[in-house]
Every structure is written in C-alpha cells, then in structure tokens.
C-alpha cells in the first residue's frame, strides 16, 4: 500500500471540507468554480473531493489574473488628510 506522499499529484484527493477550512474557500466559491468549469470536482456519493493538482492550477490562474475593478469601491479622499495651518 502506497503512502499518501508517494502518490502522483493527480491521485491526491482533498475533501471539500478540508479545502473550505484549510484554504479558506467559501462553499459558494467552490460551487461557482465547479459550475463554471474552473475547478472540477469528484464525487463519491454525497462526499465531494478535489484533486490537489486542480487546486494548485486554479490558484495559479487566480494569481495571474488581472485585478477586477469593482464599481462600489470608493476612492480614498484627502479630506481627512488635509494639514491644518
């Protein structure tokens, strides 16, 4: 029987609960990533798993993606930073 560390990366499976808790992914984020095809999942009955290689590729693509401009983010103003003379 092989030890987990000796398995190829494609065979290492991480339970969805461990991904949410250990890697700080919300359940909604994982669901959205799965539905868009960005992060495929594997199911065993009700249990959901993710391949370690798929998680690493997903995070690498996220790091390389350009930042998204959000319309609700306010620009910093200099009103409170004005020096009093």
HTML snippet that shows the backbone in 3Dmol.js (N, CA, C, O; Angstrom):
<script src="https://3Dmol.org/build/3Dmol-min.js"></script>
<div id="view" style="width:600px;height:400px;position:relative"></div>
<script>
const pdb = `
ATOM      1  N   UNK A   1       0.838  -1.182   0.000  1.00  0.00           N
ATOM      2  CA  UNK A   1       0.000   0.000   0.000  1.00  0.00           C
ATOM      3  C   UNK A   1       0.883   1.245   0.000  1.00  0.00           C
ATOM      4  O   UNK A   1       1.810   1.359   0.802  1.00  0.00           O
ATOM      5  N   UNK A   2       0.590   2.172  -0.902  1.00  0.00           N
ATOM      6  CA  UNK A   2       1.399   3.375  -1.014  1.00  0.00           C
ATOM      7  C   UNK A   2       1.023   4.402   0.047  1.00  0.00           C
ATOM      8  O   UNK A   2      -0.140   4.534   0.429  1.00  0.00           O
ATOM      9  N   UNK A   3       2.015   5.107   0.500  1.00  0.00           N
ATOM     10  CA  UNK A   3       1.795   6.213   1.428  1.00  0.00           C
ATOM     11  C   UNK A   3       1.304   7.406   0.615  1.00  0.00           C
ATOM     12  O   UNK A   3       1.653   7.548  -0.557  1.00  0.00           O
ATOM     13  N   UNK A   4       0.498   8.259   1.235  1.00  0.00           N
ATOM     14  CA  UNK A   4      -0.096   9.394   0.529  1.00  0.00           C
ATOM     15  C   UNK A   4       0.948  10.253  -0.160  1.00  0.00           C
ATOM     16  O   UNK A   4       0.707  10.721  -1.273  1.00  0.00           O
ATOM     17  N   UNK A   5       2.098  10.478   0.461  1.00  0.00           N
ATOM     18  CA  UNK A   5       3.130  11.330  -0.125  1.00  0.00           C
ATOM     19  C   UNK A   5       3.758  10.714  -1.369  1.00  0.00           C
ATOM     20  O   UNK A   5       4.333  11.437  -2.182  1.00  0.00           O
ATOM     21  N   UNK A   6       3.664   9.408  -1.535  1.00  0.00           N
ATOM     22  CA  UNK A   6       4.263   8.745  -2.682  1.00  0.00           C
ATOM     23  C   UNK A   6       3.333   8.710  -3.888  1.00  0.00           C
ATOM     24  O   UNK A   6       3.763   8.363  -4.988  1.00  0.00           O
ATOM     25  N   UNK A   7       2.066   9.064  -3.698  1.00  0.00           N
ATOM     26  CA  UNK A   7       1.115   9.045  -4.801  1.00  0.00           C
ATOM     27  C   UNK A   7       1.403  10.183  -5.771  1.00  0.00           C
ATOM     28  O   UNK A   7       1.863  11.249  -5.361  1.00  0.00           O
ATOM     29  N   UNK A   8       1.136   9.963  -7.056  1.00  0.00           N
ATOM     30  CA  UNK A   8       1.253  11.075  -8.003  1.00  0.00           C
ATOM     31  C   UNK A   8       0.248  12.170  -7.650  1.00  0.00           C
ATOM     32  O   UNK A   8      -0.786  11.892  -7.042  1.00  0.00           O
ATOM     33  N   UNK A   9       0.543  13.394  -8.022  1.00  0.00           N
ATOM     34  CA  UNK A   9      -0.283  14.533  -7.644  1.00  0.00           C
ATOM     35  C   UNK A   9      -1.708  14.417  -8.176  1.00  0.00           C
ATOM     36  O   UNK A   9      -2.643  14.892  -7.531  1.00  0.00           O
ATOM     37  N   UNK A  10      -1.891  13.799  -9.331  1.00  0.00           N
ATOM     38  CA  UNK A  10      -3.230  13.646  -9.892  1.00  0.00           C
ATOM     39  C   UNK A  10      -4.112  12.722  -9.066  1.00  0.00           C
ATOM     40  O   UNK A  10      -5.337  12.780  -9.178  1.00  0.00           O
ATOM     41  N   UNK A  11      -3.515  11.871  -8.238  1.00  0.00           N
ATOM     42  CA  UNK A  11      -4.294  10.929  -7.440  1.00  0.00           C
ATOM     43  C   UNK A  11      -4.555  11.419  -6.021  1.00  0.00           C
ATOM     44  O   UNK A  11      -5.333  10.800  -5.296  1.00  0.00           O
ATOM     45  N   UNK A  12      -3.933  12.497  -5.615  1.00  0.00           N
ATOM     46  CA  UNK A  12      -4.156  13.030  -4.266  1.00  0.00           C
ATOM     47  C   UNK A  12      -5.467  13.801  -4.254  1.00  0.00           C
ATOM     48  O   UNK A  12      -5.623  14.789  -4.971  1.00  0.00           O
ATOM     49  N   UNK A  13      -6.403  13.348  -3.440  1.00  0.00           N
ATOM     50  CA  UNK A  13      -7.716  13.975  -3.357  1.00  0.00           C
ATOM     51  C   UNK A  13      -7.875  14.674  -2.018  1.00  0.00           C
ATOM     52  O   UNK A  13      -7.507  14.137  -0.973  1.00  0.00           O
ATOM     53  N   UNK A  14      -8.426  15.874  -2.064  1.00  0.00           N
ATOM     54  CA  UNK A  14      -8.653  16.674  -0.874  1.00  0.00           C
ATOM     55  C   UNK A  14     -10.167  16.804  -0.685  1.00  0.00           C
ATOM     56  O   UNK A  14     -10.860  17.243  -1.603  1.00  0.00           O
ATOM     57  N   UNK A  15     -10.692  16.433   0.482  1.00  0.00           N
ATOM     58  CA  UNK A  15     -12.135  16.600   0.711  1.00  0.00           C
ATOM     59  C   UNK A  15     -12.533  18.075   0.679  1.00  0.00           C
ATOM     60  O   UNK A  15     -11.751  18.944   1.065  1.00  0.00           O
ATOM     61  N   UNK A  16     -13.743  18.347   0.219  1.00  0.00           N
ATOM     62  CA  UNK A  16     -14.225  19.726   0.112  1.00  0.00           C
ATOM     63  C   UNK A  16     -14.198  20.429   1.464  1.00  0.00           C
ATOM     64  O   UNK A  16     -13.913  21.625   1.529  1.00  0.00           O
ATOM     65  N   UNK A  17     -14.490  19.709   2.539  1.00  0.00           N
ATOM     66  CA  UNK A  17     -14.471  20.339   3.866  1.00  0.00           C
ATOM     67  C   UNK A  17     -13.064  20.810   4.228  1.00  0.00           C
ATOM     68  O   UNK A  17     -12.903  21.861   4.848  1.00  0.00           O
ATOM     69  N   UNK A  18     -12.053  20.044   3.847  1.00  0.00           N
ATOM     70  CA  UNK A  18     -10.671  20.445   4.123  1.00  0.00           C
ATOM     71  C   UNK A  18     -10.270  21.647   3.278  1.00  0.00           C
ATOM     72  O   UNK A  18      -9.516  22.504   3.739  1.00  0.00           O
ATOM     73  N   UNK A  19     -10.763  21.717   2.058  1.00  0.00           N
ATOM     74  CA  UNK A  19     -10.466  22.867   1.191  1.00  0.00           C
ATOM     75  C   UNK A  19     -11.097  24.123   1.778  1.00  0.00           C
ATOM     76  O   UNK A  19     -10.469  25.181   1.813  1.00  0.00           O
ATOM     77  N   UNK A  20     -12.338  24.004   2.238  1.00  0.00           N
ATOM     78  CA  UNK A  20     -13.015  25.176   2.812  1.00  0.00           C
ATOM     79  C   UNK A  20     -12.344  25.650   4.087  1.00  0.00           C
ATOM     80  O   UNK A  20     -12.171  26.853   4.282  1.00  0.00           O
ATOM     81  N   UNK A  21     -11.963  24.728   4.954  1.00  0.00           N
ATOM     82  CA  UNK A  21     -11.387  25.115   6.242  1.00  0.00           C
ATOM     83  C   UNK A  21      -9.908  25.461   6.143  1.00  0.00           C
ATOM     84  O   UNK A  21      -9.471  26.470   6.696  1.00  0.00           O
ATOM     85  N   UNK A  22      -9.145  24.650   5.457  1.00  0.00           N
ATOM     86  CA  UNK A  22      -7.701  24.835   5.422  1.00  0.00           C
ATOM     87  C   UNK A  22      -7.230  25.882   4.440  1.00  0.00           C
ATOM     88  O   UNK A  22      -6.199  26.521   4.653  1.00  0.00           O
ATOM     89  N   UNK A  23      -7.989  26.063   3.351  1.00  0.00           N
ATOM     90  CA  UNK A  23      -7.554  27.009   2.317  1.00  0.00           C
ATOM     91  C   UNK A  23      -8.455  28.228   2.260  1.00  0.00           C
ATOM     92  O   UNK A  23      -8.303  29.074   1.378  1.00  0.00           O
ATOM     93  N   UNK A  24      -9.403  28.326   3.202  1.00  0.00           N
ATOM     94  CA  UNK A  24     -10.285  29.480   3.341  1.00  0.00           C
ATOM     95  C   UNK A  24     -11.100  29.771   2.075  1.00  0.00           C
ATOM     96  O   UNK A  24     -11.194  30.916   1.633  1.00  0.00           O
ATOM     97  N   UNK A  25     -11.676  28.728   1.511  1.00  0.00           N
ATOM     98  CA  UNK A  25     -12.602  28.881   0.403  1.00  0.00           C
ATOM     99  C   UNK A  25     -14.013  28.795   0.982  1.00  0.00           C
ATOM    100  O   UNK A  25     -14.288  27.949   1.833  1.00  0.00           O
ATOM    101  N   UNK A  26     -14.889  29.655   0.529  1.00  0.00           N
ATOM    102  CA  UNK A  26     -16.281  29.538   0.955  1.00  0.00           C
ATOM    103  C   UNK A  26     -16.955  28.445   0.133  1.00  0.00           C
ATOM    104  O   UNK A  26     -16.488  28.087  -0.949  1.00  0.00           O
ATOM    105  N   UNK A  27     -18.040  27.930   0.653  1.00  0.00           N
ATOM    106  CA  UNK A  27     -18.787  26.903  -0.073  1.00  0.00           C
ATOM    107  C   UNK A  27     -19.305  27.469  -1.389  1.00  0.00           C
ATOM    108  O   UNK A  27     -19.329  26.777  -2.406  1.00  0.00           O
ATOM    109  N   UNK A  28     -19.719  28.734  -1.360  1.00  0.00           N
ATOM    110  CA  UNK A  28     -20.214  29.389  -2.568  1.00  0.00           C
ATOM    111  C   UNK A  28     -19.116  29.511  -3.626  1.00  0.00           C
ATOM    112  O   UNK A  28     -19.366  29.297  -4.812  1.00  0.00           O
ATOM    113  N   UNK A  29     -17.911  29.852  -3.198  1.00  0.00           N
ATOM    114  CA  UNK A  29     -16.782  29.990  -4.130  1.00  0.00           C
ATOM    115  C   UNK A  29     -16.460  28.653  -4.803  1.00  0.00           C
ATOM    116  O   UNK A  29     -16.217  28.609  -6.009  1.00  0.00           O
ATOM    117  N   UNK A  30     -16.457  27.574  -4.034  1.00  0.00           N
ATOM    118  CA  UNK A  30     -16.199  26.256  -4.600  1.00  0.00           C
ATOM    119  C   UNK A  30     -17.301  25.843  -5.562  1.00  0.00           C
ATOM    120  O   UNK A  30     -17.021  25.285  -6.623  1.00  0.00           O
ATOM    121  N   UNK A  31     -18.545  26.110  -5.205  1.00  0.00           N
ATOM    122  CA  UNK A  31     -19.664  25.757  -6.064  1.00  0.00           C
ATOM    123  C   UNK A  31     -19.580  26.515  -7.384  1.00  0.00           C
ATOM    124  O   UNK A  31     -19.766  25.929  -8.451  1.00  0.00           O
ATOM    125  N   UNK A  32     -19.299  27.825  -7.314  1.00  0.00           N
ATOM    126  CA  UNK A  32     -19.193  28.647  -8.511  1.00  0.00           C
ATOM    127  C   UNK A  32     -18.038  28.185  -9.393  1.00  0.00           C
ATOM    128  O   UNK A  32     -18.186  28.095 -10.612  1.00  0.00           O
ATOM    129  N   UNK A  33     -16.901  27.895  -8.793  1.00  0.00           N
ATOM    130  CA  UNK A  33     -15.736  27.433  -9.552  1.00  0.00           C
ATOM    131  C   UNK A  33     -16.033  26.104 -10.237  1.00  0.00           C
ATOM    132  O   UNK A  33     -15.561  25.855 -11.346  1.00  0.00           O
ATOM    133  N   UNK A  34     -16.804  25.261  -9.586  1.00  0.00           N
ATOM    134  CA  UNK A  34     -17.174  23.981 -10.198  1.00  0.00           C
ATOM    135  C   UNK A  34     -18.152  24.180 -11.347  1.00  0.00           C
ATOM    136  O   UNK A  34     -17.991  23.573 -12.405  1.00  0.00           O
ATOM    137  N   UNK A  35     -19.158  25.017 -11.155  1.00  0.00           N
ATOM    138  CA  UNK A  35     -20.184  25.224 -12.181  1.00  0.00           C
ATOM    139  C   UNK A  35     -19.623  25.908 -13.421  1.00  0.00           C
ATOM    140  O   UNK A  35     -20.091  25.656 -14.532  1.00  0.00           O
ATOM    141  N   UNK A  36     -18.623  26.772 -13.243  1.00  0.00           N
ATOM    142  CA  UNK A  36     -18.015  27.449 -14.392  1.00  0.00           C
ATOM    143  C   UNK A  36     -16.960  26.586 -15.068  1.00  0.00           C
ATOM    144  O   UNK A  36     -16.482  26.923 -16.151  1.00  0.00           O
ATOM    145  N   UNK A  37     -16.594  25.472 -14.433  1.00  0.00           N
ATOM    146  CA  UNK A  37     -15.578  24.592 -15.003  1.00  0.00           C
ATOM    147  C   UNK A  37     -14.161  24.964 -14.622  1.00  0.00           C
ATOM    148  O   UNK A  37     -13.207  24.343 -15.092  1.00  0.00           O
ATOM    149  N   UNK A  38     -14.011  25.971 -13.776  1.00  0.00           N
ATOM    150  CA  UNK A  38     -12.676  26.408 -13.378  1.00  0.00           C
ATOM    151  C   UNK A  38     -12.018  25.431 -12.411  1.00  0.00           C
ATOM    152  O   UNK A  38     -10.791  25.352 -12.348  1.00  0.00           O
ATOM    153  N   UNK A  39     -12.826  24.686 -11.657  1.00  0.00           N
ATOM    154  CA  UNK A  39     -12.294  23.739 -10.673  1.00  0.00           C
ATOM    155  C   UNK A  39     -13.174  22.489 -10.655  1.00  0.00           C
ATOM    156  O   UNK A  39     -14.210  22.471  -9.990  1.00  0.00           O
ATOM    157  N   UNK A  40     -12.772  21.453 -11.376  1.00  0.00           N
ATOM    158  CA  UNK A  40     -13.600  20.242 -11.409  1.00  0.00           C
ATOM    159  C   UNK A  40     -13.582  19.507 -10.075  1.00  0.00           C
ATOM    160  O   UNK A  40     -12.596  19.543  -9.339  1.00  0.00           O
ATOM    161  N   UNK A  41     -14.691  18.843  -9.781  1.00  0.00           N
ATOM    162  CA  UNK A  41     -14.791  18.093  -8.533  1.00  0.00           C
ATOM    163  C   UNK A  41     -15.072  16.629  -8.841  1.00  0.00           C
ATOM    164  O   UNK A  41     -15.520  16.277  -9.932  1.00  0.00           O
ATOM    165  N   UNK A  42     -14.800  15.796  -7.861  1.00  0.00           N
ATOM    166  CA  UNK A  42     -15.086  14.371  -7.938  1.00  0.00           C
ATOM    167  C   UNK A  42     -16.044  14.040  -6.813  1.00  0.00           C
ATOM    168  O   UNK A  42     -15.914  14.560  -5.705  1.00  0.00           O
ATOM    169  N   UNK A  43     -17.006  13.174  -7.096  1.00  0.00           N
ATOM    170  CA  UNK A  43     -17.995  12.820  -6.081  1.00  0.00           C
ATOM    171  C   UNK A  43     -17.940  11.336  -5.776  1.00  0.00           C
ATOM    172  O   UNK A  43     -17.715  10.502  -6.653  1.00  0.00           O
ATOM    173  N   UNK A  44     -18.152  11.037  -4.517  1.00  0.00           N
ATOM    174  CA  UNK A  44     -18.317   9.669  -4.061  1.00  0.00           C
ATOM    175  C   UNK A  44     -19.569   9.677  -3.197  1.00  0.00           C
ATOM    176  O   UNK A  44     -19.502   9.896  -1.988  1.00  0.00           O
ATOM    177  N   UNK A  45     -20.709   9.435  -3.827  1.00  0.00           N
ATOM    178  CA  UNK A  45     -21.974   9.589  -3.124  1.00  0.00           C
ATOM    179  C   UNK A  45     -22.209  11.058  -2.835  1.00  0.00           C
ATOM    180  O   UNK A  45     -22.265  11.877  -3.753  1.00  0.00           O
ATOM    181  N   UNK A  46     -22.347  11.392  -1.556  1.00  0.00           N
ATOM    182  CA  UNK A  46     -22.538  12.792  -1.165  1.00  0.00           C
ATOM    183  C   UNK A  46     -21.220  13.504  -0.915  1.00  0.00           C
ATOM    184  O   UNK A  46     -21.180  14.731  -0.834  1.00  0.00           O
ATOM    185  N   UNK A  47     -20.156  12.750  -0.792  1.00  0.00           N
ATOM    186  CA  UNK A  47     -18.848  13.356  -0.485  1.00  0.00           C
ATOM    187  C   UNK A  47     -18.235  13.953  -1.745  1.00  0.00           C
ATOM    188  O   UNK A  47     -18.300  13.360  -2.822  1.00  0.00           O
ATOM    189  N   UNK A  48     -17.636  15.135  -1.596  1.00  0.00           N
ATOM    190  CA  UNK A  48     -17.026  15.855  -2.716  1.00  0.00           C
ATOM    191  C   UNK A  48     -15.537  15.989  -2.457  1.00  0.00           C
ATOM    192  O   UNK A  48     -15.112  16.300  -1.345  1.00  0.00           O
ATOM    193  N   UNK A  49     -14.745  15.749  -3.505  1.00  0.00           N
ATOM    194  CA  UNK A  49     -13.288  15.832  -3.427  1.00  0.00           C
ATOM    195  C   UNK A  49     -12.765  16.686  -4.575  1.00  0.00           C
ATOM    196  O   UNK A  49     -13.413  16.832  -5.611  1.00  0.00           O
ATOM    197  N   UNK A  50     -11.584  17.243  -4.366  1.00  0.00           N
ATOM    198  CA  UNK A  50     -10.882  17.997  -5.402  1.00  0.00           C
ATOM    199  C   UNK A  50      -9.475  17.434  -5.535  1.00  0.00           C
ATOM    200  O   UNK A  50      -8.849  17.074  -4.538  1.00  0.00           O
ATOM    201  N   UNK A  51      -8.980  17.357  -6.763  1.00  0.00           N
ATOM    202  CA  UNK A  51      -7.603  16.914  -6.974  1.00  0.00           C
ATOM    203  C   UNK A  51      -6.657  18.025  -6.541  1.00  0.00           C
ATOM    204  O   UNK A  51      -6.917  19.202  -6.788  1.00  0.00           O
ATOM    205  N   UNK A  52      -5.570  17.651  -5.902  1.00  0.00           N
ATOM    206  CA  UNK A  52      -4.575  18.629  -5.462  1.00  0.00           C
ATOM    207  C   UNK A  52      -4.009  19.383  -6.657  1.00  0.00           C
ATOM    208  O   UNK A  52      -3.790  20.592  -6.579  1.00  0.00           O
ATOM    209  N   UNK A  53      -3.773  18.688  -7.750  1.00  0.00           N
ATOM    210  CA  UNK A  53      -3.228  19.336  -8.946  1.00  0.00           C
ATOM    211  C   UNK A  53      -4.216  20.359  -9.510  1.00  0.00           C
ATOM    212  O   UNK A  53      -3.801  21.418  -9.983  1.00  0.00           O
ATOM    213  N   UNK A  54      -5.520  20.055  -9.466  1.00  0.00           N
ATOM    214  CA  UNK A  54      -6.523  21.008  -9.947  1.00  0.00           C
ATOM    215  C   UNK A  54      -6.595  22.237  -9.050  1.00  0.00           C
ATOM    216  O   UNK A  54      -6.744  23.356  -9.541  1.00  0.00           O
ATOM    217  N   UNK A  55      -6.489  22.035  -7.733  1.00  0.00           N
ATOM    218  CA  UNK A  55      -6.500  23.171  -6.804  1.00  0.00           C
ATOM    219  C   UNK A  55      -5.295  24.084  -7.032  1.00  0.00           C
ATOM    220  O   UNK A  55      -5.428  25.308  -7.045  1.00  0.00           O
ATOM    221  N   UNK A  56      -4.138  23.488  -7.210  1.00  0.00           N
ATOM    222  CA  UNK A  56      -2.926  24.296  -7.447  1.00  0.00           C
ATOM    223  C   UNK A  56      -3.031  25.069  -8.759  1.00  0.00           C
ATOM    224  O   UNK A  56      -2.644  26.236  -8.823  1.00  0.00           O
ATOM    225  N   UNK A  57      -3.547  24.434  -9.797  1.00  0.00           N
ATOM    226  CA  UNK A  57      -3.702  25.111 -11.092  1.00  0.00           C
ATOM    227  C   UNK A  57      -4.722  26.244 -10.978  1.00  0.00           C
ATOM    228  O   UNK A  57      -4.522  27.314 -11.552  1.00  0.00           O
ATOM    229  N   UNK A  58      -5.806  26.020 -10.249  1.00  0.00           N
ATOM    230  CA  UNK A  58      -6.830  27.039 -10.050  1.00  0.00           C
ATOM    231  C   UNK A  58      -6.252  28.257  -9.336  1.00  0.00           C
ATOM    232  O   UNK A  58      -6.499  29.393  -9.741  1.00  0.00           O
ATOM    233  N   UNK A  59      -5.489  28.022  -8.281  1.00  0.00           N
ATOM    234  CA  UNK A  59      -4.885  29.127  -7.536  1.00  0.00           C
ATOM    235  C   UNK A  59      -3.835  29.858  -8.365  1.00  0.00           C
ATOM    236  O   UNK A  59      -3.705  31.078  -8.267  1.00  0.00           O
ATOM    237  N   UNK A  60      -3.089  29.121  -9.178  1.00  0.00           N
ATOM    238  CA  UNK A  60      -2.080  29.754 -10.026  1.00  0.00           C
ATOM    239  C   UNK A  60      -2.747  30.645 -11.069  1.00  0.00           C
ATOM    240  O   UNK A  60      -2.265  31.745 -11.341  1.00  0.00           O
ATOM    241  N   UNK A  61      -3.852  30.182 -11.657  1.00  0.00           N
ATOM    242  CA  UNK A  61      -4.581  31.022 -12.624  1.00  0.00           C
ATOM    243  C   UNK A  61      -5.147  32.255 -11.947  1.00  0.00           C
ATOM    244  O   UNK A  61      -5.166  33.333 -12.540  1.00  0.00           O
ATOM    245  N   UNK A  62      -5.610  32.110 -10.711  1.00  0.00           N
ATOM    246  CA  UNK A  62      -6.172  33.248  -9.981  1.00  0.00           C
ATOM    247  C   UNK A  62      -5.104  34.296  -9.679  1.00  0.00           C
ATOM    248  O   UNK A  62      -5.381  35.494  -9.720  1.00  0.00           O
ATOM    249  N   UNK A  63      -3.888  33.851  -9.377  1.00  0.00           N
ATOM    250  CA  UNK A  63      -2.795  34.787  -9.104  1.00  0.00           C
ATOM    251  C   UNK A  63      -2.399  35.563 -10.348  1.00  0.00           C
ATOM    252  O   UNK A  63      -2.013  36.728 -10.253  1.00  0.00           O
ATOM    253  N   UNK A  64      -2.489  34.941 -11.501  1.00  0.00           N
ATOM    254  CA  UNK A  64      -2.055  35.574 -12.744  1.00  0.00           C
ATOM    255  C   UNK A  64      -3.142  36.417 -13.389  1.00  0.00           C
ATOM    256  O   UNK A  64      -2.865  37.170 -14.323  1.00  0.00           O
ATOM    257  N   UNK A  65      -4.366  36.305 -12.910  1.00  0.00           N
ATOM    258  CA  UNK A  65      -5.476  37.063 -13.488  1.00  0.00           C
ATOM    259  C   UNK A  65      -5.331  38.541 -13.132  1.00  0.00           C
ATOM    260  O   UNK A  65      -4.880  38.883 -12.039  1.00  0.00           O
ATOM    261  N   UNK A  66      -5.716  39.406 -14.058  1.00  0.00           N
ATOM    262  CA  UNK A  66      -5.645  40.844 -13.736  1.00  0.00           C
ATOM    263  C   UNK A  66      -6.669  41.188 -12.664  1.00  0.00           C
ATOM    264  O   UNK A  66      -7.705  40.532 -12.565  1.00  0.00           O
ATOM    265  N   UNK A  67      -6.387  42.218 -11.857  1.00  0.00           N
ATOM    266  CA  UNK A  67      -7.335  42.610 -10.819  1.00  0.00           C
ATOM    267  C   UNK A  67      -8.645  43.110 -11.432  1.00  0.00           C
ATOM    268  O   UNK A  67      -8.655  43.706 -12.509  1.00  0.00           O
ATOM    269  N   UNK A  68      -9.718  42.860 -10.742  1.00  0.00           N
ATOM    270  CA  UNK A  68     -11.035  43.267 -11.216  1.00  0.00           C
ATOM    271  C   UNK A  68     -11.392  44.598 -10.573  1.00  0.00           C
ATOM    272  O   UNK A  68     -11.290  44.761  -9.357  1.00  0.00           O
ATOM    273  N   UNK A  69     -11.807  45.540 -11.399  1.00  0.00           N
ATOM    274  CA  UNK A  69     -12.252  46.829 -10.869  1.00  0.00           C
ATOM    275  C   UNK A  69     -13.714  46.700 -10.465  1.00  0.00           C
ATOM    276  O   UNK A  69     -14.557  46.276 -11.256  1.00  0.00           O
ATOM    277  N   UNK A  70     -13.995  47.066  -9.242  1.00  0.00           N
ATOM    278  CA  UNK A  70     -15.363  46.987  -8.749  1.00  0.00           C
ATOM    279  C   UNK A  70     -15.932  48.394  -8.635  1.00  0.00           C
ATOM    280  O   UNK A  70     -15.265  49.290  -8.119  1.00  0.00           O
ATOM    281  N   UNK A  71     -17.157  48.597  -9.112  1.00  0.00           N
ATOM    282  CA  UNK A  71     -17.721  49.954  -9.120  1.00  0.00           C
ATOM    283  C   UNK A  71     -18.045  50.494  -7.737  1.00  0.00           C
ATOM    284  O   UNK A  71     -18.138  51.710  -7.568  1.00  0.00           O
ATOM    285  N   UNK A  72     -18.219  49.637  -6.748  1.00  0.00           N
ATOM    286  CA  UNK A  72     -18.619  50.111  -5.426  1.00  0.00           C
ATOM    287  C   UNK A  72     -17.442  50.470  -4.530  1.00  0.00           C
ATOM    288  O   UNK A  72     -17.645  50.983  -3.429  1.00  0.00           O
ATOM    289  N   UNK A  73     -16.205  50.209  -4.981  1.00  0.00           N
ATOM    290  CA  UNK A  73     -15.049  50.543  -4.170  1.00  0.00           C
ATOM    291  C   UNK A  73     -14.795  52.046  -4.262  1.00  0.00           C
ATOM    292  O   UNK A  73     -14.612  52.598  -5.347  1.00  0.00           O
ATOM    293  N   UNK A  74     -14.790  52.682  -3.112  1.00  0.00           N
ATOM    294  CA  UNK A  74     -14.614  54.127  -3.077  1.00  0.00           C
ATOM    295  C   UNK A  74     -13.135  54.487  -3.183  1.00  0.00           C
ATOM    296  O   UNK A  74     -12.265  53.790  -2.661  1.00  0.00           O
ATOM    297  N   UNK A  75     -12.885  55.573  -3.861  1.00  0.00           N
ATOM    298  CA  UNK A  75     -11.518  56.083  -3.945  1.00  0.00           C
ATOM    299  C   UNK A  75     -11.201  56.793  -2.637  1.00  0.00           C
ATOM    300  O   UNK A  75     -12.079  57.387  -2.010  1.00  0.00           O
ATOM    301  N   UNK A  76      -9.944  56.727  -2.235  1.00  0.00           N
ATOM    302  CA  UNK A  76      -9.557  57.404  -0.998  1.00  0.00           C
ATOM    303  C   UNK A  76      -9.536  58.909  -1.235  1.00  0.00           C
ATOM    304  O   UNK A  76      -9.052  59.384  -2.263  1.00  0.00           O
ATOM    305  N   UNK A  77     -10.051  59.622  -0.299  1.00  0.00           N
ATOM    306  CA  UNK A  77     -10.085  61.080  -0.431  1.00  0.00           C
ATOM    307  C   UNK A  77      -9.068  61.693   0.512  1.00  0.00           C
ATOM    308  O   UNK A  77      -8.644  61.069   1.485  1.00  0.00           O
ATOM    309  N   UNK A  78      -8.694  62.891   0.220  1.00  0.00           N
ATOM    310  CA  UNK A  78      -7.698  63.576   1.039  1.00  0.00           C
ATOM    311  C   UNK A  78      -8.358  64.547   2.007  1.00  0.00           C
ATOM    312  O   UNK A  78      -7.673  65.410   2.557  1.00  0.00           O
ATOM    313  N   UNK A  79      -9.660  64.440   2.236  1.00  0.00           N
ATOM    314  CA  UNK A  79     -10.367  65.378   3.127  1.00  0.00           C
ATOM    315  C   UNK A  79      -9.837  65.248   4.552  1.00  0.00           C
ATOM    316  O   UNK A  79      -9.554  66.257   5.197  1.00  0.00           O
ATOM    317  N   UNK A  80      -9.702  64.046   5.041  1.00  0.00           N
ATOM    318  CA  UNK A  80      -9.232  63.850   6.407  1.00  0.00           C
ATOM    319  C   UNK A  80      -7.726  64.029   6.542  1.00  0.00           C
ATOM    320  O   UNK A  80      -7.214  64.122   7.658  1.00  0.00           O
ATOM    321  N   UNK A  81      -7.014  64.078   5.428  1.00  0.00           N
ATOM    322  CA  UNK A  81      -5.564  64.170   5.459  1.00  0.00           C
ATOM    323  C   UNK A  81      -5.060  65.602   5.272  1.00  0.00           C
ATOM    324  O   UNK A  81      -3.851  65.824   5.206  1.00  0.00           O
ATOM    325  N   UNK A  82      -5.954  66.558   5.188  1.00  0.00           N
ATOM    326  CA  UNK A  82      -5.535  67.942   4.979  1.00  0.00           C
ATOM    327  C   UNK A  82      -4.787  68.442   6.225  1.00  0.00           C
ATOM    328  O   UNK A  82      -5.231  68.235   7.354  1.00  0.00           O
ATOM    329  N   UNK A  83      -3.679  69.084   6.002  1.00  0.00           N
ATOM    330  CA  UNK A  83      -2.905  69.586   7.124  1.00  0.00           C
ATOM    331  C   UNK A  83      -3.474  70.917   7.585  1.00  0.00           C
ATOM    332  O   UNK A  83      -3.883  71.744   6.770  1.00  0.00           O
ATOM    333  N   UNK A  84      -3.496  71.117   8.886  1.00  0.00           N
ATOM    334  CA  UNK A  84      -4.023  72.354   9.444  1.00  0.00           C
ATOM    335  C   UNK A  84      -2.866  73.322   9.605  1.00  0.00           C
ATOM    336  O   UNK A  84      -1.815  72.983  10.150  1.00  0.00           O
ATOM    337  N   UNK A  85      -3.083  74.525   9.121  1.00  0.00           N
ATOM    338  CA  UNK A  85      -2.027  75.540   9.221  1.00  0.00           C
ATOM    339  C   UNK A  85      -2.478  76.716  10.040  1.00  0.00           C
ATOM    340  O   UNK A  85      -1.717  77.665  10.229  1.00  0.00           O
TER     341      UNK A  85
END
`;
const viewer = $3Dmol.createViewer("view");
viewer.addModel(pdb, "pdb");
viewer.setStyle({}, {cartoon: {color: "spectrum"}});
viewer.zoomTo();
viewer.render();
</script>
